[in-house]
């Protein structure tokens, strides 16, 4: 077998997405299979994934209905059960119905989910999120939160958050690890780096299709290797480019390992990744 494209050693993709039947993609099975196959080629040890409801087919992607929320999480939990050695599940909820969201988090936890995924149904600085973050703290769950890199004033179909909003959330819940999603997902990532520098429980997810020169270097300068985590989001090829960037910038082996897997292993509950000890 060829050497992994992403290098040797454990590798945790903390930001993976999968699809389900009825989500508007006829090739959903092959997309899921191809992600796992590409992960094998890159060297991904664990995929931590979510299914965002019906991906907009029967309710809005960022305001998914309770039925779509349950259906999406069920698919992710079934994938975890079918791939117990390489897939773990986020529990993705719409926080606008807080009582339902809490019940759904507990249902998913009992079936093996290991973290809370929030997208863009309510801004991160809204007090409505408090019970969900308290649940995350009680169960040593990290929170992966969708973010714009400096959000615009208004975006159709979502209530977006950026680094300032996530920092407000992190300040209210200092014992919860909050992962700011995809600094390579477009927008002014330098704004994000400045905002999160002094907020120690905000971690940066390197995923997103952007592979700007200097992004990884400046992220390291802003928060250090201990607050960066690797993920791919929808584009594994650009995730691979970030792995190669870690080699190019001349990181010490310990820092490289921290970003590849050690930080993630610390953020998630103990034992979340059998065979890996932070």
Secondary structure, 3 states (H helix, E strand, C coil): CCCCCCCCCCCEEEEEECCCCCCCCCCHHHHHHHHHHHHHHHCCCEEEEECCCCCCCCCCHHHCCHHHHHHHHHHHHHHHHHCCCCEEEEEECCCCCHHHHHHHHHHHHHCCCCEEEECCCCCCCCHHHHHHHHHHHHCCCEEEECCCECCCCCCCCCCCCCHHHHHHHHHHCCCCCEEECCCCCCECHHHHHHHHCCCCCEEEECCCCCCCCCHHHHHHHHHCHHHEECCCECCHHHHHHHHHHHHHCCCCHHHHHHHHHHHHHHHCCCCCCCCCCC
